[in-house]
Amino acid sequence: MNRVLSLISVVQCHVKHNCTVLNTFLEWMLSLVVQCCVTYGA
């Protein structure tokens, strides 16, 4: 899980300089994953 979060951080950091839309998409995907974890894990 930490490896995934690190990868996302690196990608987001790289993307901020290139494309805000993609960054927003990554944040949406991350929130979706978290929501799924909370829904099915709790």
Number of C-alpha atoms within 10 A of each C-alpha: 6 7 8 9 11 11 12 16 13 11 14 19 12 12 16 13 9 11 11 12 11 14 19 14 11 17 14 12 12 14 12 12 12 12 12 12 11 10 9 7 8 6
